[in-house]
Amino acid sequence: MMQSGSLSKQRCFFHWQREAVARCPECGRYYCRECVTEHHDRLLCASCIARVVTPSASKKSIQPISLLLQCLIGFIVLWAVFYYSAQILLAIPSPVHEGTTWKDFVK
């Protein structure tokens, strides 16, 4: 439950006997000096820092799917490059492969 009033009249959320020195901007609760920590130029409580610092579970589950999709796309691109390179080589007439075409130019 959030308390109202000025900061000087507030008490720490965890230590009721201590005067509050800061209010966490994330959860809105008041805390003493021992219960807040500076994180990116803001004073946050430990539970809000843990929530901000740790990535969410949904982001972790997306990464393997993304990696699998990238590997699949890479495999398809490589297959297409090698397949069409082979098709181009097969389209070259056989005298070029046998070396008889060059003999006609030398004569």
Rosetta blueprint (number, residue, H / E / L):
1 M L
2 M L
3 Q L
4 S L
5 G L
6 S L
7 L H
8 S H
9 K H
10 Q L
11 R E
12 C L
13 F L
14 F L
15 H L
16 W L
17 Q L
18 R L
19 E E
20 A L
21 V L
22 A E
23 R E
24 C L
25 P L
26 E L
27 C L
28 G L
29 R L
30 Y E
31 Y E
32 C L
33 R L
34 E L
35 C L
36 V E
37 T E
38 E E
39 H E
40 H L
41 D L
42 R E
43 L E
44 L E
45 C E
46 A H
47 S H
48 C H
49 I H
50 A H
51 R H
52 V H
53 V H
54 T L
55 P L
56 S L
57 A H
58 S H
59 K H
60 K H
61 S H
62 I H
63 Q H
64 P H
65 I H
66 S H
67 L H
68 L H
69 L H
70 Q H
71 C H
72 L H
73 I H
74 G H
75 F H
76 I H
77 V H
78 L H
79 W H
80 A H
81 V H
82 F H
83 Y H
84 Y H
85 S H
86 A H
87 Q H
88 I H
89 L H
90 L H
91 A H
92 I L
93 P L
94 S H
95 P H
96 V H
97 H H
98 E H
99 G L
100 T H
101 T H
102 W H
103 K H
104 D H
105 F H
106 V H
107 K L
